[in-house]
Amino acid sequence: MNASCEQVNGLLAVKAAIAAAEDDAGRPVGAVTLVAVSKTHDADTIRPTLDAGQRVFGENRVQEAEGKWPALRADFPDLELHLIGPLQSNKAREAVALFDVIESVDRPKIAQALAEEMTRQGRHPACLVQINTGLEEQKAGIAPQQADAFIASCRALGLSIIGLMCIPPVDENPAPHFALLREIARRNGLTVLSMGMSGDYQTAIALGATHVRVGTAIFGSRPKPVTE
């Protein structure tokens, strides 16, 4: 079986598992959007999944996305590109120009930079606030106890905050983290919950995820970075 067939089979298997999890949770088919995480994979690797109908993709780095997605978008203008990794303020201009959804709004400096760029460009990608549900020092995101005030400040800047995103600690049961994210969203009137990855997206769907971010189960192991 060639690589492109493996990717398409992986995509179909993940979509079937999502549908089964929706059914188990008593949710309608299609309630959950698959964000195919294509970070570190090149355009030729991604293209078979586009040909198979997948249209929503996630990238971690602005510079990497700039190198492959403009050409793919020319062939597939209806695709939707999500930034799911940390954003540096000096990349806000490129992020606003390239992405349709920015899932990693995680601190006031980034919110301000995005608001200024959106005004300058007249382009307004939807935004999610990233919550650091596990209070991990090495991980980006707003602390849960600061979330309400930060969401309000983002809205005051004019950002279109539509939901929340989290990445639970790898060594903990993800369910309490997903439940916490759902509660923060509920009290702030937000309907989009980006939570769940290759190892835990069925749990996330049971707890209300609207978007799950799955990469390895579709594209296989990520290529190792080239070293000099």
Salt bridges, closest charged atoms under 4 A:
GLU59 OE2 - LYS68 NZ 2.99
GLU64 OE2 - LYS68 NZ 2.77
ASP75 OD2 - ARG47 NH1 3.12
ASP78 OD1 - ARG55 NE 2.98
GLU80 OE2 - HIS82 NE2 2.66
GLU94 OE2 - ARG93 NH2 3.14
ASP100 OD2 - ARG73 NH2 3.10
ASP100 OD1 - ARG123 NH2 3.13
GLU103 OE2 - HIS82 ND1 2.72
ASP106 OD1 - ARG107 NH1 2.71
GLU117 OE2 - ARG120 NH1 2.44
GLU136 OE1 - LYS139 NZ 2.65
ASP148 OD2 - ARG187 NE 2.84
GLU172 OE1 - HIS177 NE2 2.78
GLU183 OE2 - ARG186 NH2 2.71
